[in-house]
Amino acid sequence: MTAVASASHADAVPLLTVEGLRCVFDVSKPWLNRVLEGASKQSLQAVDDVSFFIPKGETFALVGESGSGKSTIAKMIVGLLRPTNGEIRFDGTDITKVGNAAEMRRLRRRFQMIFQDPYASLNPRMRVDTIIAEPLRAFGILSEDGAIATRVAELLRLVRLDPADGVKFPHEFSGGQRQRIAIARALAGNPEFLVCDEPTSALDVSVQAQILNLMKDLQAEFGLTYLLISHNLAVVRHMATRVGVLYLGRLVEVAPSRQLFTAPRHPYTRMLLDAVPDLAMSGRQRLPVQGEIPNPITPPSGCFYHPRCPLANERCTQERPALVPAAEGYVACHAVAEGRAA
């Protein structure tokens, strides 16, 4: 897995490198219940040995079904969850090992997060101008009221809102406008890296394209780097430079977006793409979605995907496949390695 994190394009410098990331939650019953029932402790491995890198100015997307570990990885990167094991290196610094509060504060200013639900992530009791000004004050970027008001007005124009709307509360805006406010708040600290956790899934389809185009314009203007978390493959195809496919906390395929959508290697990636409606009515053979994601507390042995995989054999049930180079990306699949997935 290390190769996935350390490899890079010839002219690309990784801004973020994740290596061997692992997150385990204790989901045991309370101690007294375990004693009375004779039950043992239980753990849930939400993320298991995940490694990837994101070059500056690019968009790396993580896709997969609900429960695959996408949002857990996002929260670990921004510091909302502490990893059980692994490294998260931002611009060469392992942020999991930074003990100096002042240094962590400087690092935190350089990356921000855009959450899934813009209404839940905005304080309903604060006016919009106060919400956007909060990072400016928290990071000590500006302190004078006039300068802060000018900067807030600039940020509102940047996300294509009227500065006069700053006196309103979040409930007075539509869902798309609230997400624009969340983006403006994220940009207030002049970050280089944005973690976007399902940034359009709570929005109407007609509004999604506007927000995505805004994000692409901002990326081009300011050289931003994105980690995009999504289950919407149409959004990923529009936004991502490279894509990582997660299944039950493990990466099963990493590939450039173009390759992933035209020539997917892993059977799970193929299943996800086959679930997308074929609007072009190309007539190509498609496999229906089979089964459902297993219980992560008691995952299958070997390859986690083997109970649902049409190409699984005895080796798949016993041996965990390693993530190895394949074409321009990486894939973890015995069927691919043995040539059975042609």
Solvent accessible surface area in square Angstrom, and as a share of the most:
residue,aa,sasa,rsa
1,M,60,0.27
2,T,77,0.45
3,A,54,0.42
4,V,1,0.00
5,A,1,0.01
6,S,77,0.50
7,A,37,0.29
8,S,53,0.34
9,H,75,0.33
10,A,119,0.92
11,D,135,0.70
12,A,19,0.15
13,V,95,0.55
14,P,40,0.25
15,L,4,0.02
16,L,1,0.01
17,T,14,0.08
18,V,0,0.00
19,E,37,0.16
20,G,22,0.21
21,L,0,0.00
22,R,81,0.29
23,C,4,0.02
24,V,44,0.25
25,F,70,0.29
26,D,97,0.50
27,V,58,0.33
28,S,26,0.17
29,K,104,0.44
30,P,90,0.57
31,W,170,0.60
32,L,102,0.51
33,N,62,0.32
34,R,43,0.16
35,V,83,0.47
36,L,137,0.68
37,E,99,0.44
38,G,68,0.65
39,A,44,0.34
40,S,89,0.57
41,K,132,0.56
42,Q,85,0.38
43,S,61,0.40
44,L,37,0.19
45,Q,56,0.25
46,A,13,0.10
47,V,0,0.00
48,D,10,0.05
49,D,48,0.25
50,V,0,0.00
51,S,0,0.00
52,F,0,0.00
53,F,7,0.03
54,I,0,0.00
55,P,2,0.01
56,K,109,0.46
57,G,36,0.35
58,E,34,0.15
59,T,2,0.01
60,F,1,0.01
61,A,0,0.00
62,L,0,0.00
63,V,2,0.01
64,G,4,0.04
65,E,45,0.20
66,S,97,0.62
67,G,61,0.59
68,S,0,0.00
69,G,9,0.09
70,K,16,0.07
71,S,42,0.27
72,T,21,0.12
73,I,0,0.00
74,A,0,0.00
75,K,75,0.32
76,M,3,0.01
77,I,1,0.01
78,V,20,0.11
79,G,39,0.37
80,L,104,0.52
81,L,55,0.27
82,R,186,0.68
83,P,22,0.14
84,T,66,0.38
85,N,81,0.42
86,G,29,0.28
87,E,53,0.24
88,I,0,0.00
89,R,67,0.25
90,F,1,0.00
91,D,62,0.32
92,G,65,0.63
93,T,43,0.25
94,D,23,0.12
95,I,12,0.06
96,T,25,0.14
97,K,148,0.63
98,V,27,0.16
99,G,78,0.75
100,N,84,0.43
101,A,85,0.66
102,A,55,0.42
103,E,63,0.28
104,M,36,0.16
105,R,130,0.48
106,R,153,0.56
107,L,14,0.07
108,R,63,0.23
109,R,86,0.31
110,R,67,0.24
111,F,8,0.03
112,Q,39,0.17
113,M,19,0.08
114,I,2,0.01
115,F,68,0.28
116,Q,82,0.36
117,D,61,0.31
118,P,4,0.03
119,Y,91,0.35
120,A,83,0.64
121,S,26,0.17
122,L,3,0.01
123,N,68,0.35
124,P,73,0.46
125,R,212,0.78
126,M,42,0.19
127,R,112,0.41
128,V,0,0.00
129,D,48,0.25
130,T,60,0.35
131,I,3,0.01
132,I,0,0.00
133,A,3,0.02
134,E,87,0.39
135,P,17,0.11
136,L,1,0.00
137,R,123,0.45
138,A,52,0.40
139,F,46,0.19
140,G,61,0.58
141,I,41,0.21
142,L,53,0.27
143,S,104,0.67
144,E,109,0.49
145,D,99,0.51
146,G,39,0.37
147,A,38,0.30
148,I,5,0.03
149,A,63,0.49
150,T,80,0.47
151,R,58,0.21
152,V,6,0.04
153,A,21,0.16
154,E,77,0.34
155,L,0,0.00
156,L,2,0.01
157,R,143,0.52
158,L,45,0.22
159,V,0,0.00
160,R,132,0.48
161,L,17,0.09
162,D,80,0.41
163,P,42,0.26
164,A,71,0.55
165,D,25,0.13
166,G,3,0.02
167,V,92,0.53
168,K,75,0.32
169,F,55,0.23
170,P,0,0.00
171,H,112,0.50
172,E,90,0.40
173,F,14,0.06
174,S,62,0.40
175,G,23,0.22
176,G,5,0.05
177,Q,66,0.30
178,R,44,0.16
179,Q,0,0.00
180,R,24,0.09
181,I,0,0.00
182,A,4,0.03
183,I,1,0.00
184,A,0,0.00
185,R,50,0.18
186,A,4,0.03
187,L,9,0.04
188,A,0,0.00
189,G,1,0.01
190,N,86,0.44
191,P,8,0.05
192,E,65,0.29
193,F,0,0.00
194,L,2,0.01
195,V,0,0.00
196,C,0,0.00
197,D,10,0.05
198,E,19,0.08
199,P,2,0.01
200,T,5,0.03
201,S,44,0.28
202,A,58,0.45
203,L,15,0.07
204,D,104,0.54
205,V,124,0.71
206,S,86,0.55
207,V,35,0.20
208,Q,24,0.11
209,A,55,0.43
210,Q,91,0.40
211,I,0,0.00
212,L,9,0.04
213,N,67,0.34
214,L,1,0.00
215,M,1,0.01
216,K,76,0.32
217,D,66,0.34
218,L,4,0.02
219,Q,24,0.11
220,A,90,0.70
221,E,114,0.51
222,F,104,0.43
223,G,48,0.46
224,L,3,0.02
225,T,1,0.01
226,Y,1,0.00
227,L,0,0.00
228,L,1,0.00
229,I,0,0.00
230,S,3,0.02
231,H,109,0.49
232,N,53,0.27
233,L,18,0.09
234,A,71,0.55
235,V,8,0.04
236,V,0,0.00
237,R,143,0.52
238,H,86,0.38
239,M,11,0.05
240,A,12,0.09
241,T,58,0.34
242,R,14,0.05
243,V,0,0.00
244,G,0,0.00
245,V,1,0.00
246,L,0,0.00
247,Y,2,0.01
248,L,7,0.04
249,G,0,0.00
250,R,34,0.13
251,L,5,0.02
252,V,11,0.06
253,E,1,0.01
254,V,2,0.01
255,A,1,0.01
256,P,24,0.15
257,S,11,0.07
258,R,153,0.56
259,Q,16,0.07
260,L,1,0.01
261,F,25,0.10
262,T,96,0.56
263,A,53,0.41
264,P,26,0.16
265,R,72,0.26
266,H,2,0.01
267,P,9,0.05
268,Y,0,0.00
269,T,2,0.01
270,R,71,0.26
271,M,10,0.04
272,L,25,0.12
273,L,21,0.11
274,D,19,0.10
275,A,56,0.44
276,V,59,0.34
277,P,98,0.62
278,D,42,0.22
279,L,160,0.80
280,A,88,0.68
281,M,168,0.75
282,S,73,0.47
283,G,74,0.71
284,R,120,0.44
285,Q,163,0.73
286,R,75,0.27
287,L,80,0.40
288,P,96,0.60
289,V,79,0.46
290,Q,81,0.36
291,G,61,0.59
292,E,142,0.64
293,I,45,0.23
294,P,27,0.17
295,N,83,0.43
296,P,45,0.28
297,I,54,0.27
298,T,93,0.54
299,P,54,0.34
300,P,27,0.17
301,S,74,0.47
302,G,11,0.11
303,C,15,0.09
304,F,22,0.09
305,Y,4,0.02
306,H,33,0.15
307,P,78,0.49
308,R,13,0.05
309,C,21,0.13
310,P,77,0.48
311,L,49,0.24
312,A,37,0.29
313,N,56,0.29
314,E,124,0.56
315,R,93,0.34
316,C,9,0.06
317,T,47,0.27
318,Q,127,0.57
319,E,79,0.35
320,R,99,0.36
321,P,15,0.09
322,A,70,0.55
323,L,13,0.07
324,V,66,0.38
325,P,100,0.63
326,A,14,0.11
327,A,82,0.64
328,E,107,0.48
329,G,5,0.05
330,Y,32,0.12
331,V,3,0.02
332,A,7,0.05
333,C,13,0.08
334,H,9,0.04
335,A,1,0.01
336,V,21,0.12
337,A,74,0.57
338,E,76,0.34
339,G,53,0.51
340,R,83,0.30
341,A,8,0.06
342,A,134,1.04
